[in-house]
């Protein structure tokens, strides 16, 4: 996942009426109980709308020709992603400086600044802006989420976990610094993420900062990322793993941190409880969508195309969506998740929602 590749597609979505369970400490994030992604229907229904997030090259050309007819310009998702990634990269570079003890900070920076699309920080900032906040309100949280995501990658690549040698086209952290320093680098990023968010968030009421910190902690603990990771490890080699079991893994291991990023942005941007929950449901759908697409790419793309080791899930005998239901049905499921995600944005200002709409479509159609 080394570069942004938008492709040349148009995704027009018919918005469905569905929602998902909200969670709290008394009601932990849980898998959907019967049919995978059979989300609970909302009583507040809205008319279906059609959203076209990204133009094909041909249509873009036509739009440019029609500018004289006052055609509304199309949202430039690629430019938006590059601009937000640049802002986040600058903030991360400043947050984790090269200081003593030098080796641990070198290891932290090696993985943290190794590139990537910065999808999670972008989600955090876009959600903040959607509910009326500014980028500055969410930047510290966006960086904290990326620090934690980086920690999860460092640890996930270790020999005791996925045992991977390649990440974002570069040797993994433990291959460069050793397993001991890699573990400590991940631990340091995890601890610093909360410190940075607590002391560096600006322009936000303290009560909202505390609430956001709590959400982030839940998303990565035994109700989130850790739960998914443990069940994933214990599922290797099992022959009777079904879709509900697989969904539990992905909703927790992958979707929880994406959900956390969006919810943090909505809270810090001043969103109402209703707005926060709609964005939570949106994020849970795209989080699962991200993993379904990842499963598909793992068996259809090369290591060079992915920037990481391809086919490793197959070698590890892990259960994936293509393995359970086949590649074509996995793609159909991805399309369904994309539509369900976009439905949650129907009640927002569509111009402000454009980054999230485009990102959902990008995740559904990404090639690495």
N, C-alpha and C positions, 0 to 999 in steps of 0.2 A: 504494500500500500504506500508507494513512494511518490505518486503524483496524482493530480486531479485530472481525470479523463472523463469529460462530460458526454462524449459521444455525440451522435446526431439523431436525437430522438425527440418526439413530442409525447408527453404523457398526459392525456385528458382523463380525469378521474370522475366517476359518478359517485357522489358521496353517500355512504351507507349510514344507517342509524344504529350504531353500536357504541358501547362504552366498556370500560374494564373496572375491576375492583380497585378502590383506593386502599392505601395501607397506612398503618401506624404501628407503633410498638405493640399495641394490643391486638392488631390485626396485621401480622407480617405478610410481606409479599409472598404470594403463593401461586402455584401454577393454576391455569384455568381447568376447571374440574372435569368436564366430560369430553366433548370434542375439543381438540386443541384450538386455541384462540376463539372459542365460542364465548365471546364477551357478552356481559349482561347488557340487555337493551336499555337505553335511556328513555325516560318518560317524556323528555323534552325533545321532540323531533323537529327537524329542520328540513326545508325543501332541498332536494339534491341540487348541487351546483356543479358546474364543469370548470376545472382548473387546468390551464395549459401553462406549465412552468418554464419549459425550455423549448426553443424553436429549433427546427432542423436548419441546416445551412441554407436550403432553398427558401424556406419561409423567412428566414432572417434577411435574406437578400431582398425579398419582396417587401418586407416591412420597411427596410431602409429606403426603398424606392417610393414608398407611400408616405414618407415623412411630411411631404408637402401637403398631404391631406389630413394633417394633425393626428396621425396614428399614435397612440400611446406607446412610448418606448418599452421594450421588454426588459424585465429584470435580468441583470448580468450576474448570474450566479458565480461564474468563474472569477470575475473581478472581486466580488464580495468575499469569496473564500480566501483569495490571495491577500486581500487587505486585512481581513481578520486574522489570518495565520501570521502575517507580518507583525501585527500588533501584539499577538500572544507571544510570538517568538522573542520579541524585544523585552516583553515583561518577564518571561521565563529566564532569559539571559541575565537580566538585572537581579532577579530574585535569588537565583542560585549562582552566586559568584565563585570564582576560583580562589579559595583561601585555605588556611590550615584547619584541620589536617588535609593536606593537598590531595592525597590519593583518593580519599572518599569523595571529595568534591569533584575530582576528575571523573570518577566513575558515575556519579550522579548526573553530571553534565553530558557525559558521553551518550547516555541513553535519552535523557530529557531533550537534548538539542539535536537529536539524530534525524529530525525531519518528521514527515507524516503530515496528514491533511489537517490535523487539529480539529477534527470533527466535534469532539466533546466540548472544547472551549467555545467553538463557534455556536453550538447549540445553546450553551449557557448564555452567551451574549445576545443571541437572536431572541431567545425567550424573554430576556430582560427588556430588550427594546420593544418587543411586541406588546408588553403590558404597560409601556410608558416610561421605562427607565432608560438610563444612558449606559453606554459601554463601560464607562469608568466605574459604575456601581457594581458591575459583574466581573470585572477583569481579575480581581484577586481570586474569586471563586473559580473562574475559568482556568486560571493557572493551577489552582489547587487540584481541580479535577484531572488536569493533564499530568500533574505530578503523581497522583494516585494511579492513573492509567499506566504511566511509565513503570511504576513500581510493580504493577500486576504483570507487565510484559517481562520485566527482568526476572521475576520469580517464576513465571510460567515457562520461561526458556531453560530453567535449571535442569540438570540431569535427573533430579528427583521428581520433576514434574513432566514437562513435554520433551525435555532433552533436545533442544534445538540449537543449531549452530549459526543460524542466520536470522536477522531481524532488520527490516527496512533496507535490505541490500548490504548490510554490514555484519561483521561477526558479533554475536550476542555478547552481552556484558560480561558474563562469566568466562568467556573465551579470551577476553582481553585482560580482565582484572583478577580472574580467579573466582571460584565459587564463594569463598568466604567474603570477599569484598563486595561481590554482586549482591549477596543476601543483605549485607549491611547498607549498601547503597539504596536498595529498595526500602528497607526499614527507615532510613533517614529521610527519603522522599515522602513516605507516608506520614511521619511525624511532622515534618516541616510544612506539609500541605495544610494541616489544621492551624498551625501557628501563623502561617502567612495569611490565611483567610481571616483569622481572628483579629490580627493587628493591622492588616493593610487594606481592608475593605473601607471604601470612602463613600460618604453621602447616603448612608443607609442607617435606619434606626437600629440600635443595638439588639432589640428584641427580634428583629428580622434576621440579623446576622446569626444570633444564637439558634433560631429556628432552622436556618439554612445549614449550619454546622451539624445539627442533629440529623437532618435529612441525609447529609453526605455520609455520616457515620453509619447510618442504617443501611445505605446502599452498598457498602463494602464489607459489612460484617456477616454474621450468621443468618441474617435475613436477606442478604444480597449476594455479592460477588463470592464470598467465602463459601456460602452454602452451595452455589452452583459449581464451584471448583471442586469441592469435596465429593459431591455426587457424581461429577464427571469422572474423577479419578476412580471412584469405586465402581463405575459402570464399565470400565474397560474389560473386554473379553466376555461380558454378559451376553447371553443369547436371547433373553426374553424381554429386552428393553423395548417399550412401546412409545408411541408418540407423546403421551402425557408425561412420561418420565423424561423424554428428550426435551420437551418444552420446559419442564421445571429447570433443567440444567441451563438452558439458554436464557430464560427469563431472569434467572438469577446471575449467572456468570457474565453475560454480555449486556443484557437489557438494563439491569439494575443501575449500572454506572451511567449509562446514557440517560436513563430516567432521572437519576440524581442531578445530572448536569442541567437538564431542562428545568426541573423543579427549583433548583437553586436560583437560576436566572429569573424565574417567575416570582419567587419570593423576594429576592433582592431588588427587583424592578418595581415592587409595590403592587403586584397582582392580587386580585381578590381570591378568596378561597375557591370560588367556582372556576376562575381562570386557571389557577394552579392545578386543579384536578383535571381540567380538560387537557392541559399541556402534559400532565403526568400520563394520561391515557395515550396521547399522541406519542410520547417518548417510549412507552412500553411497546407499542406496535413497531416503531422503527428500530428499537433495540433488538427485538426478535427478528425483524426483517434483515437487519445487518448480519445476524448469525446465519440465517437461512442462506443468504447470498454467499456468505463466507464458505459455507459447506459446499455450495455449488462450485465456486471458484477453485476450491481445494482439489477438486477432481477433474476440472476442465481447463486449468491454466498451468503453465510451467513455473518453476521457481523464479526464473528470470522475469517473467511477467508479473508475478506477485510480489517480488522483493523479499520473499521468505520461502521456506522449504515447502514445496507443493507435495500433496499426497501423504502428508505425515499422519493424518487421521486414519487413513486406510491402513497404513503400516502399523499403527498402534491399535488397530481393530476397534476404533471408537465408533459409536453409533452416531450417524449423521442423517440429515433429512434425505439426501440422495440414496443412502443405503437402505432406509426404511421404506420410502415411497417412490423413489426414482427421481431422475433429474427433471423431467418434464412436470411432474406433479409438484415438485419442490418449487419450480418457477411459477406455477399457478398459485401456490400458497404465498409466495413472495408478493405477487400482484395483489392478492386479497389483503395482505397486511398493509400494503401501501395505501390502498383505498380506505381501509379502516383508520389509518393514521390521519389521512387528510380530512376525514369527516370531522375530526375533533377541532380543526382550524376553521370550520365553516362560519362560526359566529364572530370571528375576529376581523378587524380591518385587513382586507386581502393584500393591500399594498405592504403593510407592515409584516404580514405573514409570509410574504414572498420568499424570504430566505429559508424558512422552515419547509415550505411547500417544495421548493427546488431541492432542498437537501434530502427530503424523503424520496423524491424521484431519483436523485443521484444515487442514493444508497441502493435503491431497487435495481438500478441499471449499471452500477459500477463494474469495472473490469479488472480491478486489482484491490 
